[in-house]
Amino acid sequence: MSRFRPTRFTKEERVAVRIGDLLSDFRLDLDKVGEYMATSNPYTIYRRFEEVAEAAMCERQDIEDTRKGLFYDSE
């Protein structure tokens, strides 16, 4: 009988899943969320949010490039 160790998610993975769950509500007005994010949070939190969004865009672009066959690293 083999033992199966359940996969443990990192804190970052859990946060990413939670953000995805929150944004998957199509009744949510994203423009209002952005407005409140920019005005009601300290600048540091807003800047960290920008960092997350930028990292997500770069990762998504890499995935798209790989899928289209534009990114081949032969080394």
N, CA, C and O atoms as a DFTB+ gen file, in Angstrom:
300 C
 N C O
     1  1       0.840      -1.174       0.000
     2  2       0.000       0.000       0.000
     3  2       0.894       1.249       0.000
     4  3       1.758       1.395       0.864
     5  1       0.687       2.125      -0.949
     6  2       1.501       3.336      -1.019
     7  2       0.830       4.468      -0.250
     8  3      -0.393       4.545      -0.134
     9  1       1.660       5.314       0.252
    10  2       1.135       6.476       0.982
    11  2       1.144       7.679       0.050
    12  3       2.117       7.934      -0.660
    13  1       0.075       8.384       0.071
    14  2      -0.050       9.569      -0.766
    15  2       0.054      10.793       0.127
    16  3      -0.709      10.949       1.080
    17  1       1.000      11.652      -0.188
    18  2       1.152      12.896       0.555
    19  2       0.401      13.991      -0.196
    20  3       0.706      14.264      -1.357
    21  1      -0.562      14.609       0.443
    22  2      -1.324      15.648      -0.257
    23  2      -0.426      16.826      -0.645
    24  3       0.517      17.173       0.066
    25  1      -0.741      17.418      -1.772
    26  2       0.018      18.561      -2.253
    27  2      -0.234      19.753      -1.346
    28  3      -1.380      20.082      -1.039
    29  1       0.820      20.383      -0.929
    30  2       0.709      21.586      -0.101
    31  2       0.931      22.800      -0.997
    32  3       1.907      22.873      -1.744
    33  1       0.024      23.728      -0.907
    34  2       0.161      24.954      -1.674
    35  2       0.977      25.957      -0.872
    36  3       0.883      26.013       0.355
    37  1       1.770      26.740      -1.571
    38  2       2.516      27.795      -0.902
    39  2       1.557      28.928      -0.550
    40  3       0.430      28.979      -1.042
    41  1       2.013      29.820       0.295
    42  2       1.194      30.977       0.669
    43  2       0.847      31.801      -0.571
    44  3      -0.272      32.294      -0.708
    45  1       1.820      31.942      -1.470
    46  2       1.597      32.714      -2.695
    47  2       0.547      32.060      -3.587
    48  3      -0.278      32.751      -4.185
    49  1       0.572      30.737      -3.678
    50  2      -0.433      30.033      -4.483
    51  2      -1.824      30.196      -3.876
    52  3      -2.798      30.394      -4.602
    53  1      -1.919      30.116      -2.565
    54  2      -3.222      30.294      -1.910
    55  2      -3.761      31.702      -2.132
    56  3      -4.956      31.879      -2.367
    57  1      -2.886      32.709      -2.058
    58  2      -3.311      34.092      -2.298
    59  2      -3.772      34.256      -3.745
    60  3      -4.791      34.899      -3.999
    61  1      -3.033      33.681      -4.692
    62  2      -3.402      33.786      -6.110
    63  2      -4.759      33.148      -6.375
    64  3      -5.569      33.697      -7.122
    65  1      -5.010      31.994      -5.767
    66  2      -6.308      31.322      -5.939
    67  2      -7.415      32.172      -5.333
    68  3      -8.495      32.288      -5.911
    69  1      -7.157      32.764      -4.182
    70  2      -8.170      33.603      -3.518
    71  2      -8.490      34.839      -4.366
    72  3      -9.656      35.200      -4.526
    73  1      -7.458      35.480      -4.903
    74  2      -7.687      36.640      -5.775
    75  2      -8.493      36.222      -6.996
    76  3      -9.416      36.928      -7.401
    77  1      -8.153      35.080      -7.586
    78  2      -8.908      34.571      -8.732
    79  2     -10.360      34.311      -8.387
    80  3     -11.254      34.619      -9.177
    81  1     -10.604      33.742      -7.202
    82  2     -11.980      33.497      -6.768
    83  2     -12.752      34.805      -6.627
    84  3     -13.910      34.894      -7.036
    85  1     -12.118      35.809      -6.052
    86  2     -12.787      37.098      -5.872
    87  2     -13.088      37.768      -7.210
    88  3     -14.150      38.366      -7.381
    89  1     -12.162      37.669      -8.152
    90  2     -12.352      38.324      -9.449
    91  2     -13.257      37.545     -10.393
    92  3     -13.665      38.072     -11.428
    93  1     -13.578      36.307     -10.058
    94  2     -14.429      35.506     -10.941
    95  2     -15.908      35.851     -10.803
    96  3     -16.731      35.341     -11.563
    97  1     -16.256      36.702      -9.855
    98  2     -17.641      37.145      -9.692
    99  2     -17.923      38.215     -10.748
   100  3     -17.450      39.346     -10.633
   101  1     -18.690      37.855     -11.772
   102  2     -18.939      38.771     -12.883
   103  2     -19.890      39.909     -12.520
   104  3     -20.065      40.842     -13.303
   105  1     -20.495      39.841     -11.359
   106  2     -21.336      40.949     -10.904
   107  2     -20.502      42.062     -10.289
   108  3     -21.010      43.150     -10.020
   109  1     -19.231      41.788     -10.068
   110  2     -18.320      42.734      -9.441
   111  2     -17.917      43.808     -10.447
   112  3     -17.495      43.494     -11.560
   113  1     -18.046      45.058     -10.061
   114  2     -17.658      46.177     -10.917
   115  2     -16.155      46.419     -10.745
   116  3     -15.725      47.021      -9.761
   117  1     -15.369      45.950     -11.700
   118  2     -13.917      46.033     -11.592
   119  2     -13.414      47.472     -11.623
   120  3     -12.382      47.779     -11.026
   121  1     -14.130      48.354     -12.311
   122  2     -13.735      49.762     -12.318
   123  2     -13.835      50.352     -10.918
   124  3     -12.954      51.097     -10.486
   125  1     -14.903      50.019     -10.215
   126  2     -15.074      50.501      -8.838
   127  2     -14.020      49.904      -7.916
   128  3     -13.486      50.592      -7.046
   129  1     -13.721      48.623      -8.109
   130  2     -12.681      47.982      -7.296
   131  2     -11.354      48.709      -7.502
   132  3     -10.643      48.989      -6.537
   133  1     -11.020      49.013      -8.752
   134  2      -9.787      49.744      -9.036
   135  2      -9.782      51.127      -8.419
   136  3      -8.765      51.581      -7.895
   137  1     -10.929      51.799      -8.482
   138  2     -11.044      53.130      -7.887
   139  2     -10.809      53.073      -6.376
   140  3     -10.053      53.875      -5.827
   141  1     -11.460      52.124      -5.713
   142  2     -11.289      51.986      -4.268
   143  2      -9.875      51.543      -3.918
   144  3      -9.316      51.964      -2.905
   145  1      -9.306      50.697      -4.754
   146  2      -7.943      50.222      -4.512
   147  2      -6.965      51.396      -4.539
   148  3      -6.046      51.467      -3.723
   149  1      -7.166      52.302      -5.470
   150  2      -6.253      53.437      -5.618
   151  2      -6.459      54.502      -4.546
   152  3      -5.509      55.189      -4.170
   153  1      -7.682      54.648      -4.050
   154  2      -7.953      55.749      -3.120
   155  2      -7.969      55.344      -1.653
   156  3      -7.615      56.152      -0.794
   157  1      -8.366      54.128      -1.345
   158  2      -8.552      53.773       0.065
   159  2      -7.379      53.029       0.680
   160  3      -7.341      52.851       1.897
   161  1      -6.428      52.592      -0.124
   162  2      -5.275      51.865       0.398
   163  2      -4.043      52.756       0.398
   164  3      -3.932      53.669      -0.420
   165  1      -3.121      52.493       1.314
   166  2      -1.856      53.241       1.277
   167  2      -1.114      52.986      -0.033
   168  3      -1.336      51.972      -0.694
   169  1      -0.240      53.907      -0.398
   170  2       0.494      53.811      -1.661
   171  2       1.268      52.507      -1.762
   172  3       1.358      51.926      -2.844
   173  1       1.829      52.037      -0.655
   174  2       2.624      50.807      -0.673
   175  2       1.794      49.615      -1.118
   176  3       2.269      48.791      -1.900
   177  1       0.573      49.513      -0.638
   178  2      -0.295      48.398      -1.021
   179  2      -0.661      48.507      -2.497
   180  3      -0.659      47.507      -3.214
   181  1      -0.974      49.716      -2.951
   182  2      -1.290      49.912      -4.367
   183  2      -0.093      49.531      -5.236
   184  3      -0.261      48.888      -6.272
   185  1       1.111      49.924      -4.825
   186  2       2.321      49.605      -5.593
   187  2       2.565      48.100      -5.634
   188  3       2.984      47.569      -6.662
   189  1       2.307      47.412      -4.529
   190  2       2.464      45.954      -4.497
   191  2       1.440      45.292      -5.424
   192  3       1.740      44.297      -6.084
   193  1       0.228      45.857      -5.467
   194  2      -0.793      45.357      -6.384
   195  2      -0.323      45.500      -7.834
   196  3      -0.500      44.585      -8.638
   197  1       0.274      46.643      -8.166
   198  2       0.818      46.848      -9.507
   199  2       1.898      45.820      -9.825
   200  3       1.975      45.324     -10.949
   201  1       2.731      45.500      -8.840
   202  2       3.798      44.509      -9.017
   203  2       3.214      43.143      -9.356
   204  3       3.718      42.450     -10.239
   205  1       2.155      42.759      -8.656
   206  2       1.497      41.469      -8.911
   207  2       0.903      41.453     -10.315
   208  3       1.060      40.476     -11.047
   209  1       0.225      42.530     -10.690
   210  2      -0.394      42.601     -12.016
   211  2       0.662      42.543     -13.122
   212  3       0.459      41.880     -14.139
   213  1       1.777      43.228     -12.929
   214  2       2.847      43.217     -13.929
   215  2       3.468      41.825     -14.063
   216  3       3.747      41.373     -15.173
   217  1       3.682      41.155     -12.945
   218  2       4.240      39.798     -12.981
   219  2       3.284      38.845     -13.692
   220  3       3.715      37.977     -14.450
   221  1       1.983      39.011     -13.444
   222  2       0.987      38.161     -14.095
   223  2       0.978      38.393     -15.605
   224  3       0.879      37.438     -16.375
   225  1       1.079      39.643     -16.031
   226  2       1.095      39.941     -17.464
   227  2       2.327      39.350     -18.138
   228  3       2.224      38.806     -19.237
   229  1       3.482      39.448     -17.501
   230  2       4.712      38.879     -18.078
   231  2       4.612      37.363     -18.179
   232  3       4.989      36.779     -19.195
   233  1       4.110      36.731     -17.134
   234  2       3.974      35.275     -17.139
   235  2       2.987      34.830     -18.213
   236  3       3.226      33.843     -18.910
   237  1       1.887      35.551     -18.345
   238  2       0.880      35.217     -19.350
   239  2       1.453      35.362     -20.753
   240  3       1.173      34.546     -21.630
   241  1       2.258      36.406     -20.964
   242  2       2.887      36.608     -22.271
   243  2       3.842      35.465     -22.597
   244  3       3.879      34.997     -23.734
   245  1       4.613      35.013     -21.611
   246  2       5.508      33.871     -21.825
   247  2       4.723      32.614     -22.182
   248  3       5.133      31.852     -23.058
   249  1       3.610      32.399     -21.516
   250  2       2.766      31.232     -21.802
   251  2       2.228      31.312     -23.223
   252  3       2.247      30.320     -23.951
   253  1       1.752      32.478     -23.621
   254  2       1.225      32.658     -24.978
   255  2       2.318      32.468     -26.025
   256  3       2.087      31.831     -27.053
   257  1       3.508      33.018     -25.772
   258  2       4.618      32.863     -26.718
   259  2       4.996      31.397     -26.873
   260  3       5.248      30.933     -27.985
   261  1       5.037      30.669     -25.766
   262  2       5.367      29.248     -25.816
   263  2       4.295      28.478     -26.574
   264  3       4.605      27.600     -27.379
   265  1       3.041      28.809     -26.315
   266  2       1.934      28.131     -26.981
   267  2       1.963      28.372     -28.488
   268  3       1.660      27.469     -29.268
   269  1       2.319      29.565     -28.891
   270  2       2.370      29.903     -30.315
   271  2       3.654      29.427     -30.980
   272  3       3.785      29.506     -32.201
   273  1       4.597      28.935     -30.191
   274  2       5.851      28.460     -30.748
   275  2       6.860      29.555     -30.994
   276  3       7.794      29.376     -31.776
   277  1       6.684      30.694     -30.334
   278  2       7.596      31.813     -30.547
   279  2       8.773      31.801     -29.583
   280  3       9.725      32.564     -29.750
   281  1       8.711      30.945     -28.587
   282  2       9.732      30.954     -27.545
   283  2      10.321      29.565     -27.405
   284  3       9.801      28.727     -26.668
   285  1      11.405      29.332     -28.114
   286  2      12.097      28.049     -28.016
   287  2      13.508      28.297     -27.527
   288  3      14.277      29.021     -28.161
   289  1      13.840      27.709     -26.422
   290  2      15.189      27.825     -25.887
   291  2      15.876      26.490     -26.103
   292  3      15.577      25.522     -25.404
   293  1      16.786      26.422     -27.053
   294  2      17.421      25.154     -27.408
   295  2      18.559      24.788     -26.474
   296  3      19.082      23.676     -26.551
   297  1      18.949      25.687     -25.602
   298  2      20.069      25.402     -24.702
   299  2      19.601      24.914     -23.375
   300  3      20.417      24.628     -22.499
